[in-house]
Amino acid sequence: MSELCLHKPEPSPLLAAKEDPAMVTLCLDTLRQRAARENERCLRSASDTFLLRFLRARDFNIDLALKLLVNYHKWRDECPEISADVRPFPVIGLLHSGYHCVLKSRDRTGSRVLIYRIGQWDTKQFSAYQVFRVSLITSELIVQEIETQCNGLKAIFDLHGWKFAHALQITPTIAKRIAAVLTDSYPLKVRGIHLLNEPMIFHTVFALIKPFLSDKIKQRIWMHGSDYRESLGQHIPLDILP
């Protein structure tokens, strides 16, 4: 648990080092105006800091940033069982179990690296919605970091200990909502998803999620099996892993 990023995010200025202030201002003004015309709910939070998350997540493409902003609010409205409460207290037991951590060191591209240990998820105590909420809590913290907004994240799922009880938790509804966050409903760039120790039963669950994923996300998913160190090391430096 010592590596879980539940502390105050890194302090940083409003702009990243290579961003042009005039260009950023123009993009912010344009996005804010178009969001107001699209739907008033898109401007519930309209600070520059908030809107910049969506612009950076889509490399300052206004059309794509607006689509992401609209989808973000739509997803939160449609999934109150996940998004309404992002306090850590209700899932503190899952946090203390070692299920999830955020590495202190970034990878060589500046991406945050997140680890999920599925075997630490006790399905008798925590539902899939609560597990999903842990990811959202972390995302709400790291998305405040400008370096993470620019360079995104990579996730490692260690599936050692995956059981039939875990598979039963992933319903079609859950699968669709997981896919929505991974594809176009949250302002973080998913640079890679790495699966380790995946058992045969997991492939059935993955087949349920896969149709909802974008082609881009599908191309960023790697299954490394149980002998994973060499192949995983091609994507993430092994010396930063626990």
N, C-alpha and C positions, 0 to 999 in steps of 0.2 A: 504493500500500500504506500510505501514511501515515495513511489514515483508517480502516484496519481495526481494529476494537475487539478487540484481543488483549491488552489491558492489564487491570490490576485494576479491577473494576467500581467505579462511584461509591460511596463510603462513604455509608451512610444508616442512620437508626434503624430499629427493627423495624416501627413503624407509619407509615403515610402520614398526612399532615397532617389530613385530614378523617375519619379512622377513629376510632370510639369504642372505647376500650380494653375496656370491659365486653362490648360486642358481639363484638369480635374474640376475646376469651377464650372466650366461650360457643360461638362457631362453631368454634374450634380444638378445644375439648373434645368437641364433638358429632361433628365430622368424624373425630377420632382414634378415638372409641369405635365409630362406625359402620364405619370402615375395618378395625378389628380384628375385627369380626364378619363383615365381607364376605370378607376374605382376609388372612391374616397377612403375605403378601408386600407388601401395601400399606403396611406399617409398617416396611419395611427402613430407610427414612429417615423419621423421624417428628418431627423437630424442628419447632418453631413456624415457623421461617424457611422450611423446606421446604414445609410444609402450607399456609402463607399464599399461596404461589404459585398453588395450585389454587383457593383461595377467591377470590383477586382475579381470577383468569382467568374465573371464573364469577360475579363480583359478589356473592360471599358466599351464593350459593344452595347449600345443603348437598348436596342431591340431585345437582345438576349437577357440583359439585366432587368428590364421591365417584366419580361415573361417570368423570370425567376422570382422577382418580388411578388407578382400576382400569385404564383403557385405557392410561395411561402405562406402567405396569409390564408390562402385557400386550405392548405394542408393543416395549418394550426386550427382553423375553424372546424375542419372535418374530423380532427383527431384529438378532442379534448381529453380523452383518457390518457394520452401521452403528454400533450403539450401544456395542459392547464396547470400542472404542478411540477416545477423543475427544482424543487428543494431536495437536497440530498437526504434529509432525515428519513423519509419513508422507505428508502432503499439502502439505508446505511449498512444493513447486514450484508447485502450483496457487495457493497463497496469494500467492506472489511474482509470479505472472503478471498480477496485476491483475484476476483473475476476480471477486473479491468484496470489497466494502468496506462498512463501517458509517459513516454520516455522523456527524461530530462534533455537528452541530446537529440538534435534534429538529424536527418540524414544529409547526405552530401548536397542535395538540391535545396535544402532549407525546409523540407516538409516535416511536419509533426508526425511522429510514429505512435500509433495506438495499438495496444495489445488486448485481446479478449481471450480469456481462458474458459472455454465452454464447460469443461469438467467441474468448474467451481460454481456453476449455476445449479442450485437446488430447486428443481421444478415444484417441489412440494411447498416451498416457502415463497417463491417469486414467480409471477406470471411473465409471459413474453412481453406484455405491455410494460411491466416494471423494468425488465431487462432493457427494453428499447429506451425507456426513460433515462437510464444511466448514460447511454450514448448521447442523448439530447442534453443532459446536464453538462457533460464534458464539452460538447460542441458549443454550447452557449458561453463557455469560458474561453476556449481557444479561439473562437471566432473574433474575440476582442483583440487578438494579437495581429498587428499589421503584417508581420512576416508570414503568419499562417494564412491570412487572407490572400496574400500574393502567391505563396508556394504550396498551399494545400496540405493534405494529409495522406498518410498511407496507413492502412489497417492490417494487422496480423490477427487472424483467428486461429487459435490452437484448438482443434476439435478433438483432442485426446479426452476421452471420457464422455463423448457424445453418446447418448442413449435414446432408446425409442421414446422415452418420456419427453425428451427435448423435441423430437420430431413432431410429436402430437401437439406441441404448443404453437407450431408455425402453421396457422390456418391460411387459407387463400386471402383473407382480409389483411392479416398481419403481413403476409408476403408482399401484397400490393403496397402497403404503407412503407415497408422497408425499402422497396424499390423506388418509391416516390422520393424519399429523402436522398437516396444514392444518385438519382438521375437529375431532377430539376426542381427541387423544392426546398433546398437549404443552401445558404451562401458560403459553402466551403468546397474547394476543388478536391475531388477524390482522385488522387494520383495513382493509387494502386490498392488492391485487396488481395491479400496473400493468405491462403488456406493451408494449414499444416495438419498432419495426422488425420486426414479426412477418412472416415469409415464408409463402407458401401452404403449404409442406410442414409448417409447425408446426401448422396446424389439424388435421392428421391425428393428431398426438401429443396435442393438447389434447382431441380427441374421445375418446381412450383414457382420459384422466384424469378428464374431466368427470363420468361416471356415478358415480364414487366420492365426489364432493364433496357437501357439504351445500348446501341451497338458500341458506343464509346466506352461505357462502363464494362460491358462484356469483354472488351479487348484489354481491360486493365485488371482482370481477375486471373490469378495464377494459383493452380493447385500443385503443391510441392510434395505431398505425401509424407511418409514418416522419415525418409532420408532427405531432409530438406535443406541442410546447412549450405551446401554448395550452390544450389539454385536460388535460395533465398538471398544469399550473399551477393548475388548479381544485381539485386535491387535495393537492398538495405545493408549497410555495413554491419557485419557481425559484431564488431567491437562496441557498438552502442546498445546491443541487446542484453537483457538480463541473463 
